[in-house]
Amino acid sequence: MSPFHREDGGVMWRAHDLRLKRDVVVREVRPPAHIDGSDLPAARLHALGEARSAARLAHPAIVTVHDLLEDHGRIWMVTELLRGLTLKETVRHLGRLPIHWAAWVGFQLLAGIRYAHAAEVLHDGIRPSRVLLTEERVVLTGFGFATPENMPAATAPSPYTAPERLLGRRPDQASDLWSFAATLYYGVEGRPPYPADEVRSGRAGEPEAVTAASGAYGDAGSAPEDASADRHGGSVLTADDRGEPDPPRKAGPLRPVLEGLLRVDPDRRLTAEAATALLVELLKKEGIAATLPGRRAESPLPPSFTK
């Protein structure tokens, strides 16, 4: 095995599965670093449950979990190895997504999120670095690493963390939808939805390794959004610092989706069904099929950014 990507303090290893006869990704499923020592046993049990839930998911917009391994109390997740760019890398190195492409990306992601929610699985960590754009698929990675509900969220949350999570509210479907919208906002605006997020760490402009050179996800070891600031964002300190999100300026017909899902009050947010309907309507106007990979499409798909 060889390490090829680091995220949120964890290391991903590239390995070859002799049984499957293909390269895979291996990552240790560990409790969050901020969990207190007295909570570790419960957190480990929770981590195992989250990993098992992720392994049950089978959807083209969710990374496939091939296996779960337990060894001396440590849990390892084996997933498919995908080639492409993360949304974070795409925006950094190729620019903001065209509206029609962002709508298609959003439709694919939301389909996967709705599937997971129907299976009672939350993500609790959706962000641009966990959205992978391949030649044929839009894939959400990072399932199986949610913070236990009775334990605090990370002390240095991502700019894509829902406001209520910063106030200690448990993760739920509404907080996942907020993070999804904030991630899609980044795709079309080129930055997170809160202007204050741009200046948190004082490290704007710090270069990041380009993974496009090798074409494999994370091969160059890009940093997560909440660990170092990119040229458009840093970490968020408290919910009080935020206020209302900055209205999208470049989203065009995507604006109702973003504004509806980014409402601070979770009870006033669009439902996943309503957001999907808006995305489907937008795609139809563009002549793009609102279908998932592997299903028959009666109209063309938008061009891939990774070709």
DRENBA-335094 format. One record per residue (C-alpha): residue number from 0; residue in one letter; z, x negated, y negated. Coordinates in steps of 0.02 Angstrom, whole numbers, plus 32768, in hexadecimal, padded with zeros to 4 digits. Layout:
<rs>
<r num="NUM" residu="a" z="Z" x="X" y="Y"/>
...
</rs>
This chain:
<rs>
<r num="0" residu="m" z="8000" x="8000" y="8000"/>
<r num="1" residu="s" z="7FE5" x="7FCB" y="7F4C"/>
<r num="2" residu="p" z="8033" x="8015" y="7EAD"/>
<r num="3" residu="f" z="7FB2" x="8059" y="7E34"/>
<r num="4" residu="h" z="8006" x="80D4" y="7DBD"/>
<r num="5" residu="r" z="80AF" x="80EF" y="7D6B"/>
<r num="6" residu="e" z="80EB" x="8194" y="7D23"/>
<r num="7" residu="d" z="8197" x="81D1" y="7CED"/>
<r num="8" residu="g" z="81EA" x="813A" y="7D3D"/>
<r num="9" residu="g" z="8195" x="8155" y="7DE4"/>
<r num="10" residu="v" z="8114" x="80E7" y="7E38"/>
<r num="11" residu="m" z="807B" x="812A" y="7E91"/>
<r num="12" residu="w" z="8037" x="80C4" y="7F20"/>
<r num="13" residu="r" z="7F86" x="80C1" y="7F61"/>
<r num="14" residu="a" z="7F84" x="80BF" y="801F"/>
<r num="15" residu="h" z="7F10" x="80DD" y="80B1"/>
<r num="16" residu="d" z="7F40" x="8169" y="8127"/>
<r num="17" residu="l" z="7F0F" x="8134" y="81D7"/>
<r num="18" residu="r" z="7F1E" x="81E6" y="8219"/>
<r num="19" residu="l" z="7EB6" x="8235" y="818E"/>
<r num="20" residu="k" z="7E47" x="819A" y="8183"/>
<r num="21" residu="r" z="7E41" x="819D" y="80C5"/>
<r num="22" residu="d" z="7E98" x="8155" y="802F"/>
<r num="23" residu="v" z="7F2C" x="81B8" y="7FED"/>
<r num="24" residu="v" z="7FB2" x="81B0" y="7F67"/>
<r num="25" residu="v" z="8068" x="8197" y="7F9A"/>
<r num="26" residu="r" z="80F5" x="81BA" y="7F21"/>
<r num="27" residu="e" z="81B0" x="81C0" y="7F38"/>
<r num="28" residu="v" z="81FD" x="8267" y="7F08"/>
<r num="29" residu="r" z="829A" x="8238" y="7EAA"/>
<r num="30" residu="p" z="8318" x="8299" y="7E41"/>
<r num="31" residu="p" z="82FD" x="8284" y="7D85"/>
<r num="32" residu="a" z="8349" x="81E4" y="7D41"/>
<r num="33" residu="h" z="83BA" x="8244" y="7CC8"/>
<r num="34" residu="i" z="8414" x="82A3" y="7D54"/>
<r num="35" residu="d" z="84CD" x="8279" y="7D5C"/>
<r num="36" residu="g" z="850B" x="821F" y="7DF8"/>
<r num="37" residu="s" z="8579" x="82B0" y="7E2C"/>
<r num="38" residu="d" z="84E0" x="8321" y="7E2D"/>
<r num="39" residu="l" z="8473" x="82AC" y="7E94"/>
<r num="40" residu="p" z="848F" x="82FD" y="7F40"/>
<r num="41" residu="a" z="845E" x="83A8" y="7EFC"/>
<r num="42" residu="a" z="83CD" x="835C" y="7E9D"/>
<r num="43" residu="r" z="838B" x="8306" y="7F3A"/>
<r num="44" residu="l" z="8395" x="83AA" y="7F98"/>
<r num="45" residu="h" z="8339" x="83FF" y="7F0A"/>
<r num="46" residu="a" z="82B5" x="8375" y="7F09"/>
<r num="47" residu="l" z="8295" x="8390" y="7FC2"/>
<r num="48" residu="g" z="8283" x="844C" y="7FA7"/>
<r num="49" residu="e" z="820B" x="8430" y="7F15"/>
<r num="50" residu="a" z="81A2" x="83B8" y="7F7C"/>
<r num="51" residu="r" z="8198" x="8434" y="800C"/>
<r num="52" residu="s" z="8164" x="84BD" y="7F93"/>
<r num="53" residu="a" z="80DB" x="844E" y="7F4B"/>
<r num="54" residu="a" z="809E" x="8426" y="7FFA"/>
<r num="55" residu="r" z="8080" x="84DF" y="801A"/>
<r num="56" residu="l" z="8008" x="84F1" y="7F87"/>
<r num="57" residu="a" z="7F50" x="84F1" y="7FB3"/>
<r num="58" residu="h" z="7EE1" x="850C" y="7F1A"/>
<r num="59" residu="p" z="7E4C" x="84AB" y="7ED2"/>
<r num="60" residu="a" z="7EA6" x="8496" y="7E2C"/>
<r num="61" residu="i" z="7F43" x="844C" y="7E7B"/>
<r num="62" residu="v" z="7F4C" x="839F" y="7EC9"/>
<r num="63" residu="t" z="7F53" x="83AC" y="7F87"/>
<r num="64" residu="v" z="7FF2" x="8371" y="7FDE"/>
<r num="65" residu="h" z="7FC4" x="8329" y="8088"/>
<r num="66" residu="d" z="8071" x="82FE" y="80C7"/>
<r num="67" residu="l" z="812B" x="82EB" y="80A1"/>
<r num="68" residu="l" z="818D" x="825A" y="80EA"/>
<r num="69" residu="e" z="8249" x="8241" y="80F2"/>
<r num="70" residu="d" z="8291" x="8195" y="8110"/>
<r num="71" residu="h" z="834B" x="816B" y="8101"/>
<r num="72" residu="g" z="8367" x="81F4" y="8081"/>
<r num="73" residu="r" z="82CC" x="81CA" y="801B"/>
<r num="74" residu="i" z="823E" x="8247" y="800A"/>
<r num="75" residu="w" z="8188" x="8213" y="7FFC"/>
<r num="76" residu="m" z="80F7" x="8284" y="7FCF"/>
<r num="77" residu="v" z="8047" x="825C" y="800C"/>
<r num="78" residu="t" z="7FBB" x="82AA" y="7FA5"/>
<r num="79" residu="e" z="7EFF" x="829F" y="7F95"/>
<r num="80" residu="l" z="7EB7" x="8210" y="7F2F"/>
<r num="81" residu="l" z="7E44" x="8252" y="7EA7"/>
<r num="82" residu="r" z="7DCA" x="81F5" y="7E38"/>
<r num="83" residu="g" z="7DB6" x="8226" y="7D83"/>
<r num="84" residu="l" z="7E0D" x="8220" y="7CDB"/>
<r num="85" residu="t" z="7EAA" x="8279" y="7CA6"/>
<r num="86" residu="l" z="7E9A" x="82EE" y="7C11"/>
<r num="87" residu="k" z="7F00" x="8272" y="7BAD"/>
<r num="88" residu="e" z="7E86" x="81E5" y="7BD4"/>
<r num="89" residu="t" z="7DEF" x="8254" y="7BB6"/>
<r num="90" residu="v" z="7E26" x="8282" y="7B06"/>
<r num="91" residu="r" z="7E58" x="81D0" y="7ADD"/>
<r num="92" residu="h" z="7DBA" x="817C" y="7B17"/>
<r num="93" residu="l" z="7D34" x="8203" y="7B12"/>
<r num="94" residu="g" z="7D74" x="8276" y="7A8A"/>
<r num="95" residu="r" z="7DAD" x="832A" y="7A7C"/>
<r num="96" residu="l" z="7D66" x="83A8" y="7AF6"/>
<r num="97" residu="p" z="7CDB" x="841D" y="7ABB"/>
<r num="98" residu="i" z="7D1C" x="84CF" y="7AB2"/>
<r num="99" residu="h" z="7CB6" x="8510" y="7B45"/>
<r num="100" residu="w" z="7CEF" x="847F" y="7BB2"/>
<r num="101" residu="a" z="7DA5" x="8496" y="7B7D"/>
<r num="102" residu="a" z="7D9A" x="854F" y="7BAA"/>
<r num="103" residu="w" z="7D59" x="8524" y="7C57"/>
<r num="104" residu="v" z="7DE1" x="84A0" y="7C6F"/>
<r num="105" residu="g" z="7E62" x="851F" y="7C35"/>
<r num="106" residu="f" z="7E21" x="85A4" y="7CAC"/>
<r num="107" residu="q" z="7E2B" x="852E" y="7D41"/>
<r num="108" residu="l" z="7EDA" x="84F3" y="7D15"/>
<r num="109" residu="l" z="7F1C" x="85A1" y="7CF4"/>
<r num="110" residu="a" z="7ED7" x="85DD" y="7D9B"/>
<r num="111" residu="g" z="7F3B" x="8554" y="7DF2"/>
<r num="112" residu="i" z="7FD8" x="8579" y="7D8E"/>
<r num="113" residu="r" z="7FCC" x="8633" y="7DB4"/>
<r num="114" residu="y" z="7FB6" x="860C" y="7E6C"/>
<r num="115" residu="a" z="8051" x="859E" y="7E6B"/>
<r num="116" residu="h" z="80B7" x="861F" y="7E0D"/>
<r num="117" residu="a" z="8083" x="86A5" y="7E8A"/>
<r num="118" residu="a" z="80CA" x="8632" y="7F10"/>
<r num="119" residu="e" z="816A" x="8623" y="7EA7"/>
<r num="120" residu="v" z="814A" x="856B" y="7E80"/>
<r num="121" residu="l" z="8163" x="8529" y="7DCF"/>
<r num="122" residu="h" z="811C" x="8488" y="7D8B"/>
<r num="123" residu="d" z="8193" x="8464" y="7CF9"/>
<r num="124" residu="g" z="8131" x="83CD" y="7CBD"/>
<r num="125" residu="i" z="807E" x="83FD" y="7C90"/>
<r num="126" residu="r" z="8032" x="837E" y="7C18"/>
<r num="127" residu="p" z="7F8A" x="8327" y="7BF8"/>
<r num="128" residu="s" z="7FB3" x="8292" y="7C67"/>
<r num="129" residu="r" z="7FC8" x="8309" y="7CFB"/>
<r num="130" residu="v" z="7F20" x="8360" y="7CE6"/>
<r num="131" residu="l" z="7E96" x="8304" y="7D42"/>
<r num="132" residu="l" z="7DDE" x="8322" y="7D1C"/>
<r num="133" residu="t" z="7D6C" x="82F3" y="7DAC"/>
<r num="134" residu="e" z="7CB2" x="8310" y="7DBE"/>
<r num="135" residu="e" z="7CD0" x="83B7" y="7E15"/>
<r num="136" residu="r" z="7D84" x="83EC" y="7DF7"/>
<r num="137" residu="v" z="7E0E" x="83FE" y="7D79"/>
<r num="138" residu="v" z="7EAE" x="83D0" y="7DD4"/>
<r num="139" residu="l" z="7F64" x="83E1" y="7DA2"/>
<r num="140" residu="t" z="7FD4" x="835A" y="7DEB"/>
<r num="141" residu="g" z="8091" x="8347" y="7DE6"/>
<r num="142" residu="f" z="80CC" x="83DF" y="7E48"/>
<r num="143" residu="g" z="816D" x="83BF" y="7EA7"/>
<r num="144" residu="f" z="81CA" x="8363" y="7E1C"/>
<r num="145" residu="a" z="821B" x="83F1" y="7DBA"/>
<r num="146" residu="t" z="82CB" x="83DA" y="7D74"/>
<r num="147" residu="p" z="834E" x="8440" y="7DD3"/>
<r num="148" residu="e" z="8372" x="84E4" y="7D77"/>
<r num="149" residu="n" z="842D" x="84C6" y="7D68"/>
<r num="150" residu="m" z="8417" x="8416" y="7D23"/>
<r num="151" residu="p" z="83E3" x="83DF" y="7C74"/>
<r num="152" residu="a" z="8330" x="83B6" y="7C45"/>
<r num="153" residu="a" z="8305" x="8302" y="7C20"/>
<r num="154" residu="t" z="8354" x="82BA" y="7B82"/>
<r num="155" residu="a" z="82AA" x="827D" y="7B44"/>
<r num="156" residu="p" z="8238" x="8311" y="7B6A"/>
<r num="157" residu="s" z="817D" x="8311" y="7B58"/>
<r num="158" residu="p" z="8123" x="8358" y="7ABF"/>
<r num="159" residu="y" z="80E4" x="83D8" y="7B3D"/>
<r num="160" residu="t" z="8191" x="841A" y="7B69"/>
<r num="161" residu="a" z="81AB" x="84D2" y="7B3A"/>
<r num="162" residu="p" z="8226" x="84EF" y="7AA9"/>
<r num="163" residu="e" z="829F" x="8554" y="7B13"/>
<r num="164" residu="r" z="82AD" x="84C5" y="7B90"/>
<r num="165" residu="l" z="82ED" x="8456" y="7B03"/>
<r num="166" residu="l" z="8377" x="84D6" y="7AE8"/>
<r num="167" residu="g" z="83AD" x="84CC" y="7B9E"/>
<r num="168" residu="r" z="8355" x="8566" y="7BE0"/>
<r num="169" residu="r" z="8322" x="855F" y="7C96"/>
<r num="170" residu="p" z="826B" x="853E" y="7CBE"/>
<r num="171" residu="d" z="8205" x="85D9" y="7CE2"/>
<r num="172" residu="q" z="8153" x="8616" y="7CE1"/>
<r num="173" residu="a" z="8155" x="862D" y="7C24"/>
<r num="174" residu="s" z="8186" x="8577" y="7C06"/>
<r num="175" residu="d" z="80FB" x="853E" y="7C7B"/>
<r num="176" residu="l" z="807E" x="85A6" y="7C19"/>
<r num="177" residu="w" z="80BA" x="8559" y="7B74"/>
<r num="178" residu="s" z="80A1" x="84AA" y="7BBB"/>
<r num="179" residu="f" z="7FF5" x="84DC" y="7BFC"/>
<r num="180" residu="a" z="7FC3" x="851A" y="7B4E"/>
<r num="181" residu="a" z="8008" x="847D" y="7AFB"/>
<r num="182" residu="t" z="7FA2" x="8414" y="7B74"/>
<r num="183" residu="l" z="7F04" x="8477" y="7B52"/>
<r num="184" residu="y" z="7F2A" x="846A" y="7A97"/>
<r num="185" residu="y" z="7F29" x="83AD" y="7AAB"/>
<r num="186" residu="g" z="7E7F" x="83B8" y="7AFE"/>
<r num="187" residu="v" z="7E2D" x="840F" y="7A6A"/>
<r num="188" residu="e" z="7E96" x="83CE" y="79D8"/>
<r num="189" residu="g" z="7EB3" x="831C" y="7A14"/>
<r num="190" residu="r" z="7F70" x="8324" y="79FA"/>
<r num="191" residu="p" z="8009" x="838B" y="7A2D"/>
<r num="192" residu="p" z="802B" x="8431" y="79D6"/>
<r num="193" residu="y" z="80BC" x="83F4" y="796B"/>
<r num="194" residu="p" z="8094" x="837E" y="78D9"/>
<r num="195" residu="a" z="8143" x="8333" y="78E6"/>
<r num="196" residu="d" z="8117" x="82F3" y="7994"/>
<r num="197" residu="e" z="809F" x="8278" y="7944"/>
<r num="198" residu="v" z="8126" x="8209" y="78FA"/>
<r num="199" residu="r" z="81B8" x="820D" y="7973"/>
<r num="200" residu="s" z="81B5" x="8160" y="79BF"/>
<r num="201" residu="g" z="8161" x="80FB" y="7935"/>
<r num="202" residu="r" z="80E7" x="80AE" y="79B2"/>
<r num="203" residu="a" z="8048" x="8109" y="797D"/>
<r num="204" residu="g" z="7FAB" x="80AB" y="79A7"/>
<r num="205" residu="e" z="7FF2" x="8051" y="7A3D"/>
<r num="206" residu="p" z="7F5F" x="802D" y="7AB1"/>
<r num="207" residu="e" z="7F57" x="8075" y="7B5F"/>
<r num="208" residu="a" z="7EF9" x="802E" y="7BF2"/>
<r num="209" residu="v" z="7E54" x="8083" y="7C18"/>
<r num="210" residu="t" z="7E46" x="80C8" y="7CC8"/>
<r num="211" residu="a" z="7D8E" x="80F5" y="7CB8"/>
<r num="212" residu="a" z="7D5F" x="8045" y="7CEA"/>
<r num="213" residu="s" z="7D91" x="8061" y="7D9E"/>
<r num="214" residu="g" z="7D7C" x="811C" y="7DA1"/>
<r num="215" residu="a" z="7E1B" x="813B" y="7E04"/>
<r num="216" residu="y" z="7EA9" x="81A2" y="7DBE"/>
<r num="217" residu="g" z="7F2C" x="8133" y="7D6F"/>
<r num="218" residu="d" z="7EE6" x="808F" y="7DB1"/>
<r num="219" residu="a" z="7F11" x="8036" y="7D0F"/>
<r num="220" residu="g" z="7FC1" x="807D" y="7D05"/>
<r num="221" residu="s" z="7FBF" x="80EE" y="7C6C"/>
<r num="222" residu="a" z="8067" x="811D" y="7C21"/>
<r num="223" residu="p" z="80AA" x="81CF" y="7C1C"/>
<r num="224" residu="e" z="80AF" x="822D" y="7B77"/>
<r num="225" residu="d" z="816C" x="8231" y="7B6F"/>
<r num="226" residu="a" z="8183" x="8177" y="7B8D"/>
<r num="227" residu="s" z="8118" x="812F" y="7B01"/>
<r num="228" residu="a" z="80BC" x="817A" y="7A6F"/>
<r num="229" residu="d" z="8000" x="8180" y="7A71"/>
<r num="230" residu="r" z="7F9A" x="8187" y="79D3"/>
<r num="231" residu="h" z="7FBC" x="8241" y="79C5"/>
<r num="232" residu="g" z="806B" x="8260" y="7A08"/>
<r num="233" residu="g" z="8116" x="8224" y="7A3D"/>
<r num="234" residu="s" z="81B2" x="826E" y="7A87"/>
<r num="235" residu="v" z="820D" x="8305" y="7A42"/>
<r num="236" residu="l" z="82C6" x="82FD" y="7A19"/>
<r num="237" residu="t" z="8307" x="83AE" y="7A03"/>
<r num="238" residu="a" z="82C6" x="845F" y="79F5"/>
<r num="239" residu="d" z="8309" x="8469" y="7943"/>
<r num="240" residu="d" z="8290" x="83E1" y="790D"/>
<r num="241" residu="r" z="81FA" x="8449" y="793F"/>
<r num="242" residu="g" z="81F2" x="84F3" y="78EB"/>
<r num="243" residu="e" z="814B" x="854A" y="7903"/>
<r num="244" residu="p" z="80B9" x="84E9" y="7951"/>
<r num="245" residu="d" z="802B" x="84B1" y="78E2"/>
<r num="246" residu="p" z="7F9E" x="8533" y="78EB"/>
<r num="247" residu="p" z="7F05" x="84EF" y="7947"/>
<r num="248" residu="r" z="7E79" x="84BF" y="78CF"/>
<r num="249" residu="k" z="7DED" x="848E" y="7944"/>
<r num="250" residu="a" z="7E06" x="850B" y="79D1"/>
<r num="251" residu="g" z="7D8C" x="8590" y="7994"/>
<r num="252" residu="p" z="7D88" x="8622" y="7A10"/>
<r num="253" residu="l" z="7E12" x="85CE" y="7A76"/>
<r num="254" residu="r" z="7E8D" x="85E8" y="79E8"/>
<r num="255" residu="p" z="7ECD" x="8694" y="7A23"/>
<r num="256" residu="v" z="7EF6" x="8649" y="7ACE"/>
<r num="257" residu="l" z="7F52" x="85B4" y="7A86"/>
<r num="258" residu="e" z="7FB2" x="8613" y="7A01"/>
<r num="259" residu="g" z="7FDF" x="869D" y="7A7B"/>
<r num="260" residu="l" z="8028" x="8625" y="7AFA"/>
<r num="261" residu="l" z="807B" x="85AF" y="7A7D"/>
<r num="262" residu="r" z="80EC" x="8632" y="7A30"/>
<r num="263" residu="v" z="819D" x="85EE" y="7A21"/>
<r num="264" residu="d" z="81EA" x="868E" y="7A67"/>
<r num="265" residu="p" z="81C2" x="8691" y="7B23"/>
<r num="266" residu="d" z="81C9" x="874F" y="7B25"/>
<r num="267" residu="r" z="813C" x="875A" y="7AA6"/>
<r num="268" residu="r" z="80C3" x="86E6" y="7AFF"/>
<r num="269" residu="l" z="8022" x="871E" y="7B4E"/>
<r num="270" residu="t" z="802C" x="873F" y="7C06"/>
<r num="271" residu="a" z="7FC9" x="86D1" y="7C7C"/>
<r num="272" residu="e" z="7F5A" x="8765" y="7CA5"/>
<r num="273" residu="a" z="7F33" x="8787" y="7BED"/>
<r num="274" residu="a" z="7F0E" x="86CF" y="7BCC"/>
<r num="275" residu="t" z="7E9B" x="86C9" y="7C64"/>
<r num="276" residu="a" z="7E3D" x="8762" y="7C26"/>
<r num="277" residu="l" z="7E20" x="8710" y="7B7D"/>
<r num="278" residu="l" z="7DE1" x="8670" y="7BCF"/>
<r num="279" residu="v" z="7D6C" x="86D0" y="7C43"/>
<r num="280" residu="e" z="7D25" x="8731" y="7BAF"/>
<r num="281" residu="l" z="7D08" x="868F" y="7B4F"/>
<r num="282" residu="l" z="7CB2" x="863E" y="7BE5"/>
<r num="283" residu="k" z="7C41" x="86D4" y="7BFF"/>
<r num="284" residu="k" z="7C08" x="86CA" y="7B49"/>
<r num="285" residu="e" z="7BDB" x="8614" y="7B69"/>
<r num="286" residu="g" z="7B7D" x="863F" y="7C09"/>
<r num="287" residu="i" z="7BF9" x="85DD" y="7C74"/>
<r num="288" residu="a" z="7C37" x="861B" y="7D1C"/>
<r num="289" residu="a" z="7CF0" x="8642" y="7D23"/>
<r num="290" residu="t" z="7CFD" x="8607" y="7DD7"/>
<r num="291" residu="l" z="7D5F" x="8584" y="7E34"/>
<r num="292" residu="p" z="7D12" x="84F2" y="7E95"/>
<r num="293" residu="g" z="7CDA" x="8528" y="7F42"/>
<r num="294" residu="r" z="7CB3" x="85D8" y="7F0B"/>
<r num="295" residu="r" z="7C05" x="8618" y="7EE5"/>
<r num="296" residu="a" z="7BD6" x="8606" y="7E2E"/>
<r num="297" residu="e" z="7B4F" x="8674" y="7DE4"/>
<r num="298" residu="s" z="7B3F" x="860F" y="7D44"/>
<r num="299" residu="p" z="7B47" x="8556" y="7D1B"/>
<r num="300" residu="l" z="7BE6" x="84F1" y="7D0B"/>
<r num="301" residu="p" z="7C01" x="8487" y="7C6F"/>
<r num="302" residu="p" z="7BD0" x="83CF" y="7C7B"/>
<r num="303" residu="s" z="7C54" x="8358" y="7CBD"/>
<r num="304" residu="f" z="7CA5" x="82DC" y="7C46"/>
<r num="305" residu="t" z="7CB9" x="825F" y="7CD3"/>
<r num="306" residu="k" z="7C02" x="8244" y="7CFD"/>
</rs>
